């Protein structure tokens, strides 16, 4: 039989009084350690908040610095109104020349006082817009003949609202940029370029024409400047296209009875918006005649 006995070897337990003192000292040390942990935690949190505030300040400062140091791109020459004005002496179509807008400058509205004896047609177009293409197909030849004869002027504002329908290629912006390039370097070919752009208009929900193809369209319209192709490739005026589009959408629209452009095409004749069919040449001609009569131009 095996007997199990408690061992009596080892250090003797301290007296009860000493044990109480030991417990109190242990509790004091634990409290002191907790105070240290709490202090470190508060300092850490303060530091974290400070770091967070510094990060926010740094981000805000970076945005402000970037906005200050990143100048907006200047606009193209001959489009001080955000559009290009084309007229004729009765034989040859040419563009009204204007200096390029400085970065962030406000556009300068076309002075209508010198155009009292003509039908003044203003068009806001997106080169991917199929209704714009339909309007051009229906009325483009007639408008060109009026302008060539000196009976009308046309002011064309290329804007970009349909980038979302070009499969990621931003065709509307690239096309409007190409128009700005033509206006800047060979403005007198702009009306022919505008016609050619709609004659070769891509369908919505495609990538549209490449930059090289846009340069080819310009060449087919009579553009000879090699700088136009470089301008198209470099997207020189894409920032201006965005800014001028936003101005059209936000308004005001000068020399007109509308506050903003709400879609394309927006066509104005002597400041009055055309609300008729975009595929009825007779209706548009009647509207032009009506506006000329109303303003004493006929």
C-alpha positions in Angstrom: 0.0 0.0 0.0 1.3 3.3 -1.0 0.8 6.2 1.3 0.6 9.8 0.0 1.7 12.5 2.4 1.8 16.3 1.9 5.4 17.4 1.8 6.4 19.8 4.5 9.7 20.8 2.8 10.2 24.3 1.2 10.2 27.8 2.5 7.8 28.6 5.3 4.8 30.9 4.5 5.2 34.5 5.8 3.1 35.7 8.7 -0.4 36.9 7.9 0.6 40.5 8.5 3.4 40.3 6.0 1.1 38.7 3.4 -1.2 41.7 3.6 1.7 44.1 3.1 2.8 42.1 0.1 -0.7 42.1 -1.4 -0.9 45.9 -1.0 2.5 46.4 -2.7 1.5 44.1 -5.5 -1.8 46.1 -6.0 0.2 49.4 -5.9 2.6 48.2 -8.6 -0.3 47.0 -10.8 -2.0 50.3 -10.5 1.2 52.1 -11.3 1.6 50.0 -14.4 -2.0 50.6 -15.5 -1.4 54.3 -15.1 1.6 54.0 -17.4 -0.3 52.0 -20.0 -3.2 54.5 -19.9 -0.7 57.4 -20.3 1.0 55.7 -23.3 -2.5 55.0 -24.9 -3.5 58.6 -24.5 -0.3 59.9 -26.0 -0.6 57.3 -28.9 -4.2 58.5 -29.6 -3.2 62.1 -29.5 -0.3 61.4 -31.8 -2.6 59.5 -34.2 -5.1 62.3 -34.3 -2.2 64.7 -34.9 -0.9 62.6 -37.7 -4.4 62.3 -39.2 -4.8 66.1 -39.1 -1.4 66.6 -40.6 -2.3 64.2 -43.4 -5.6 66.0 -44.1 -3.8 69.4 -44.1 -1.1 67.9 -46.4 -3.8 66.6 -48.8 -5.7 69.9 -48.8 -2.5 71.8 -49.3 -1.5 69.5 -52.2 -4.9 70.0 -53.9 -4.6 73.8 -53.5 -1.0 73.9 -54.7 -1.9 71.7 -57.7 -4.9 73.9 -58.6 -2.7 77.0 -58.3 0.2 75.5 -60.2 -1.7 73.7 -62.9 -2.8 76.4 -65.3 -5.8 75.7 -67.5 -4.9 75.3 -71.2 -5.5 78.4 -73.4 -8.1 78.1 -76.1 -7.6 78.0 -79.9 -7.3 81.1 -82.0 -10.4 82.2 -83.9 -12.7 80.8 -81.2 -12.9 83.6 -78.7 -16.7 83.1 -78.4 -16.1 79.3 -77.8 -17.3 79.0 -81.4 -15.9 79.9 -84.9 -17.8 82.5 -86.9 -17.9 82.0 -90.7 -19.1 84.4 -93.3 -18.5 85.4 -96.9 -18.0 88.4 -99.1 -20.3 86.8 -101.6 -17.7 84.5 -103.2 -15.4 83.0 -100.6 -16.1 81.6 -97.1 -13.7 82.8 -94.4 -13.5 82.8 -90.6 -13.6 85.9 -88.4 -10.2 86.0 -86.8 -9.8 86.4 -83.0 -6.9 85.9 -80.7 -6.7 82.8 -78.5 -8.4 83.0 -75.1 -5.9 83.1 -72.2 -6.2 80.3 -69.7 -9.3 80.7 -67.5 -10.4 83.8 -69.5 -14.1 84.3 -70.2 -15.3 83.9 -73.8 -16.1 87.0 -75.7 -19.6 87.0 -77.3 -19.8 87.7 -81.0 -20.8 91.3 -81.7 -24.1 91.1 -83.5 -24.3 94.8 -84.5 -22.2 94.2 -87.6 -24.4 91.2 -88.7 -27.8 93.0 -88.9 -28.4 92.2 -92.6 -27.7 88.5 -92.5 -29.3 85.4 -90.9 -27.0 84.6 -88.0 -27.1 80.8 -87.4 -25.4 79.5 -84.3 -25.0 75.8 -83.8 -23.8 73.7 -80.8 -22.9 70.3 -82.1 -21.3 67.1 -80.8 -19.6 65.2 -83.6 -20.9 61.8 -82.2 -24.5 63.0 -82.0 -26.6 61.2 -84.6 -29.3 64.0 -84.6 -26.6 66.5 -85.3 -25.6 64.3 -88.2 -29.2 64.2 -89.4 -29.5 68.0 -89.1 -26.3 68.5 -91.2 -27.4 66.0 -93.8 -30.7 67.8 -94.1 -29.6 71.4 -93.9 -25.8 71.6 -94.3 -25.8 72.2 -98.0 -28.4 74.9 -97.8 -26.6 76.6 -94.9 -23.3 76.5 -96.9 -25.0 78.1 -99.9 -26.5 80.9 -97.7 -23.1 81.6 -96.1 -21.2 81.5 -99.4 -23.7 83.9 -101.0 -23.3 86.3 -98.0 -26.9 85.9 -96.9 -26.0 84.2 -93.6 -23.3 83.7 -91.1 -22.8 80.5 -89.2 -21.1 80.2 -85.8 -20.2 76.6 -84.9 -19.6 75.6 -81.3 -18.1 72.0 -81.1 -18.8 70.6 -77.7 -18.4 67.2 -76.0 -21.3 65.5 -74.2 -21.3 62.0 -75.6 -17.9 60.6 -74.6 -19.8 57.9 -72.6 -21.1 56.5 -75.9 -17.7 56.0 -77.5 -16.5 52.8 -75.8 -13.9 54.5 -73.7 -12.2 56.3 -76.6 -13.6 59.8 -75.7 -14.4 60.3 -79.4 -16.6 63.4 -78.8 -13.8 65.2 -77.0 -11.2 64.1 -79.6 -13.4 65.2 -82.4 -14.1 68.6 -80.8 -10.4 69.0 -80.2 -9.7 68.2 -83.9 -12.2 71.0 -84.8 -10.4 73.4 -82.5 -7.1 72.5 -84.1 -8.5 73.3 -87.6 -9.9 76.6 -86.2 -6.5 77.5 -84.8 -4.4 76.7 -87.8 -6.6 76.8 -90.9 -9.9 78.5 -89.9 -11.1 79.2 -93.4 -11.4 75.5 -94.0 -13.6 75.0 -91.0 -17.0 74.8 -92.7 -15.7 72.2 -95.1 -14.2 70.3 -92.2 -17.5 70.4 -90.3 -19.3 69.0 -93.3 -16.6 66.2 -93.7 -16.9 65.3 -90.0 -20.6 64.5 -90.3 -20.2 62.8 -93.7 -17.8 60.4 -92.0 -19.6 60.3 -88.7 -19.2 57.1 -86.6 -22.1 55.4 -84.9 -22.7 55.7 -81.2 -21.3 53.0 -78.9 -18.2 52.5 -81.1 -14.7 53.9 -80.6 -15.2 56.3 -83.5 -12.4 57.5 -85.7 -8.7 57.3 -84.6 -6.6 60.4 -84.3 -4.9 59.5 -87.6 -8.3 59.2 -89.2 -9.4 62.5 -87.8 -6.3 64.1 -89.4 -7.2 62.4 -92.7 -10.7 63.9 -92.5 -9.1 67.3 -92.0 -6.9 66.8 -95.0 -9.8 65.7 -97.1 -11.5 69.0 -96.2 -8.6 71.0 -97.6 -6.4 71.3 -94.5 -2.7 71.4 -95.5 -1.0 72.4 -92.2 1.1 69.5 -90.7 0.6 71.2 -87.3 -3.1 70.2 -87.4 -2.2 66.5 -87.3 0.2 67.0 -84.4 -2.5 69.1 -82.6 -5.0 66.3 -83.0 -2.5 63.6 -81.8 -1.4 65.7 -78.8 -5.0 66.5 -77.9 -3.8 70.1 -77.5 -7.2 71.6 -76.8 -8.9 68.8 -75.0 -8.9 70.8 -71.7 -10.4 73.7 -73.5 -13.1 71.4 -75.0 -14.1 70.3 -71.5 -14.2 73.9 -70.2 -16.1 75.3 -73.2 -18.6 72.4 -73.0 -19.2 73.2 -69.3 -19.7 76.8 -70.2 -22.4 75.9 -72.7 -24.1 73.6 -70.3 -24.0 76.0 -67.4 -24.8 79.2 -69.4 -25.5 81.9 -70.0 -25.8 81.7 -73.7 -25.2 85.2 -75.2 -27.3 86.7 -77.9 -30.0 84.1 -77.5 -33.4 83.4 -75.9 -32.1 80.3 -74.0 -30.2 80.1 -70.8 -28.2 77.0 -71.4 -27.5 74.3 -73.9 -29.5 71.2 -72.9 -28.6 68.9 -75.8 -27.3 68.8 -79.3 -27.9 70.0 -81.8 -28.9 73.4 -80.4 -29.5 75.7 -83.3 -30.3 79.4 -83.0 -31.2 81.8 -85.7 -30.9 85.5 -84.8 -30.9 84.4 -81.2 -34.1 82.3 -81.4 -33.9 78.6 -80.8 -35.1 76.4 -83.6 -37.6 73.9 -82.3 -38.7 72.3 -85.5 -37.8 69.0 -87.2 -34.1 68.3 -87.7 -34.9 66.3 -90.8 -37.2 68.8 -92.6 -35.3 71.3 -94.7 -38.4 73.2 -95.6 -39.3 73.8 -92.0 -35.8 75.1 -91.2 -35.8 77.4 -94.2 -39.2 78.8 -93.2 -37.9 79.4 -89.7 -34.8 81.2 -91.0 -37.1 83.4 -93.2 -39.4 84.1 -90.3 -36.5 85.3 -88.1 -35.1 87.5 -90.8 -38.5 89.1 -91.3 -39.0 89.5 -87.5 -35.6 91.4 -87.3 -36.1 93.4 -90.4 -33.4 91.6 -92.4 -35.6 90.8 -95.3 
